[in-house]
Amino acid sequence: AAAADEDWDEFTPRVGLDYRVSDDILTYVVYSEGFRSGGFNGRNQNLANIGPFDPETVENWELGMKSELLDKTLRFNAAAYYNEYDDKQEEVIEPDGFGGSNTVVRNASSAELWGVEAEATWVASANLLFNANLGYQDAEYDSFDADLSGDGIVTDNSDLELRRVPEWTGGVNGTYIFQVGPGDLSFYASYRYTDEYWVD
């Protein structure tokens, strides 16, 4: 059995400015900071590896626009963003010295991620509605220093891919509604795409 405690606190400001180009188009820029709390990993049998690990922090810039066009039948929004992560928490699988392994959380890396996103909703008629979205993101480690082989030597692993970060995502769907007697009947079709990505 083991007992441990730790306190963390972070200042996370958010500042934004917006400018209305016209009655139908709004542009904005936002700077914000955030954090993922530190903690402990209670799954390990080795008490030396339960932690604590420190908070992960991120700085974010976002530039975007929101619009309602074509007599408000078309809503189009777009944004570009840049995120910079420091002390990023990584689940590192290490040998436990007894033929097994431990999953240890380390503040092992820093990373940069940027991307663009766009989404649109079009009311084509009183009965027909379309939605579409598209996103692209590029992510890479600035540094990732950890002992991944269990030989006691910390190496540079910044050439690895970030997990769960698909490069392309997108989708489109449509809904058609028409009246049948006292009610409505609707048809809905959709397609969604997520690019390949690493999970481990």
Secondary structure as GFF3:
##gff-version 3
##sequence-region A 1 200
A	DSSP	beta_strand	14	22	.	.	.	ID=ss1
A	DSSP	beta_strand	25	36	.	.	.	ID=ss2
A	DSSP	three_ten_helix	47	49	.	.	.	ID=ss3
A	DSSP	beta_strand	56	69	.	.	.	ID=ss4
A	DSSP	beta_strand	74	95	.	.	.	ID=ss5
A	DSSP	beta_strand	101	123	.	.	.	ID=ss6
A	DSSP	beta_strand	128	146	.	.	.	ID=ss7
A	DSSP	beta_strand	155	156	.	.	.	ID=ss8
A	DSSP	beta_strand	168	180	.	.	.	ID=ss9
A	DSSP	beta_strand	183	194	.	.	.	ID=ss10
###
